[in-house]
Amino acid sequence: MRPRTTARAFNSGLSNAWQAASRGVIVAALSIMAAGAAHAGGALPGTYGHKIYRVDYSLYPFVQVYFRTFDENKQPLVNLNELNIGLMVKGRAYDPMKRQYRIESVRQKQVGTRTVLVLDASKSMAGAPFEAALRAAARYVDTKRPQDEVAVLAIRDEKEGYQLVSQFERDPLAIARRLADVQVDGMQSRIYDSVGAAMQMCGLSGQGSLDPGIENYIVSCSIVVFSDGLDEGSALAREELMGRITNMPVPVPIYSLAYSKRSTEHFKNLEALSKNSFGNYYNVGETVDRMQSIVEEIQNIVQSDYVVTFRSYLPVDGESHALKLGVEYPTGSGKFTYDSASFEAIEPPPVTGVRERMDVLNATLPLLPDGNPHFSAAGGGAVAPAPATQPPLPEPPAVVQ
């Protein structure tokens, strides 16, 4: 089991901070309860679904499609393989037996994820509820992978309604130290403004990571909110925020942990944000000890996405082309659910790192001699047109002597 270094550093810093503030030291760690988290509005029994959130065609003719899956309990589908996948390009289905696409778990790849933690630091949260939220936030950071990045916002009486506690950061110890300094002194809780700011931070995720590379880049961003749902004084109305969520070109799921020692009246605000954003809602109530197990579940969801990589046989034309990705679950059921997306057939840049990555994919998904990745006609004749010309691999840049 991996050492919980972040939690230890966080506990040390947190104790020192609270001693300085004369609030006492927390001497016992919160237990992780085995009970499952309560979800609001899952899928119907026996149903499942998936959502495409990113299509990467920078290595064309190889296209990578990232998607998230969920069952009736809003949990990821496990152990998907190529036989669970139905792939169509411009309405024509790929034959899985021709091995022109493969599926992998994001958990096993070098690509990174981003998360914005939003902590309600208003005075109504003071005491055991906020202490539990801080420890849960530290636990979330402790369970991330080295390439994953976490930012932290605290809902406080700042000009914008929130404090930027930490920009996107990979170092878990640095995040822990910053969490320990968060003060619970807000007179108002501008939740909608804070969530809107978190969405803006996620919107910039496509511009690269802290250490960008060919394989090491950000593929998704999520928001985790710890609050009672009571919004006071936000410049951004709930209806406007909901509209922004709906219109985002790339989904940013919001995972809400609703907790309070006073009232559950405003939990519905968090529930609405989560439902509208492809996220999960957790009704914690007063059982704040559950928070650590809940954030572990959220971390598992974030890391359980899949990516399908396929070789396209369309020539480079700079145009956008439709694709559909279907998932059959369980295997052999004959029931597929489909989601649609598109990619552009563009020539990759002549960069050495790109060429090396394409060489690997060429070995994994070799070019078919007949250029036909689709199913053949009943009589054995190919239904595809004449094979398209394979785009050449880019040459490495010339070295000037």
C-alpha positions, 0 to 999 in steps of 0.5 A: 500500500502506498504511504499516505505522505500527503495526509501526514504532511497535511495533518502536521501543517493543519495542527500547527495552523489551528494551534496558532489560531487557538482552535486546538489540535485534531488528535484523531483521524476520521475513519473511512466508513464502508457504506456506499455513497448515496447517489441522486438520479442514477440510470435505470436498473440494468442500464448504462451509458458513456460520454465522449469528452475528447478526440485527439487527432494530432497523430493522424491517421491515428485518432484517439477517442476518450470517453467516460462510462457509467452503470445504473449506480453511476459507477464506471464499467469495468474490463471493457475490451475491443469486442465491447466496442462498436466503431463507425467512421462516416457511418461505416463500421470497423471490423474488430477482427481486423484489429484496426482499433484498440481500447485502453484504460486511462489509468494505465497511460501517462496522460494526466487529469486535472481537478479543482477542489472547491471548499466552502470556508464560510463560518457555517461550515466551521468545526467538525464538518470543515475539518472533515472536508479538509481531510477528505481533500487531502485524501483526494490529493494523496490518491492521485497519480504523479502526473495528475494535477489539483487546484484548490479554491476556498469560498471566502469573503474575497473580492471575487467571492473565493480565494485561490488557495493553489493553482494546478499543482502536482506536488502533493506535499505543496498542496497539503501545506496550502490546504492547512492554511485555509481559514474558516471565516467567510460571512457569505458563501458565493458558491455559484461564483466559485464554481464558475471560476473552477469551470474557467480554470478547467476550460484552460486545461487544454492548453497543456500541463505543468510539464507538457509532452507527447504523451504527458498531457491533460485529457480531462478536468473535474470539479469537486465541491464541499458545501451545504449548497447555500449561495449568498450574494453570487454575481452569477445566478444559478440559471446562468451557471446552469446554462454555462454548464450545458453549453460547454463544448467539453463536459466538466463533471461536478462532484458535489459532497453536500454536508451540514450540521444545520440544514439540508434545505439547500442541498438541492442546489448542489444536486442540480449542478451535478446532474446537469454536468455529468457528475455525481451528487453525494448526500453526506448530511451529518455523517461527515466521516464518509467523505474520505471514502467518497473522494476515493470513489470520485478519484476511481471514477476519474481514473477509470475512463477509456481511450479508443485508438484507431487508424483512419483510412481517410486521406488528409483533406483538412475536413471534419469527419463524423465518428460514432463510438458504441459500447456493448455491455455486457459482452454478447448482449447485442445492445449498443449505446452510441455517442457521436463526435468528429475528427479532422484529417490533418497532417501531423507536424514534423516533430521528432517526438510525434514521429516516434509516437506514430512509429509505435502506433504503426507497429500496434495498428499496422496498415492493412494491405487492402486499405479496408478496415470495415466489414466485408460483404457477404460474398467476401468482397470488400465493400470499401472503395479503393484504398486511400493513400496512407499519409506519410510519416513526418520527416524529422527536422533537419539538423543544421551543422 
